[in-house]
Amino acid sequence: SLQPEIQQMIGHATLAEQPSTFASHMLGSRKTFEQLEVELRKGRCVLLQNEDGRVERVVRLIVLRLRRFDRRILVHLGSWDGKKGQPDLKLPGCKHTAGETV
């Protein structure tokens, strides 16, 4: 894999080269331009340009799969904000930051 400094350089160059394409792609998205810049600096994502010229955000995920002797697995069912629940079925995990060891 590429060194974190090179990944950041590629990501920032991708943002700078295609701001209008990026802005139109991000309309209605949960991520803002500023949030992506922060993710790039922290090494939590990489931005690349695909063969069609579109910007793609790539993240590394660490996913944990724990299975008991009876073949049941641990899953994340959702989140609770103190008043109501929001279903979100998935295996437990997190984003991997550049430089972290697993």
Helices and strands as residue ranges (DSSP letters): H 4-17, H 19-26, H 33-42, E 46-49, E 55-58, E 60-63, E 76-80, E 85-90, E 93-96
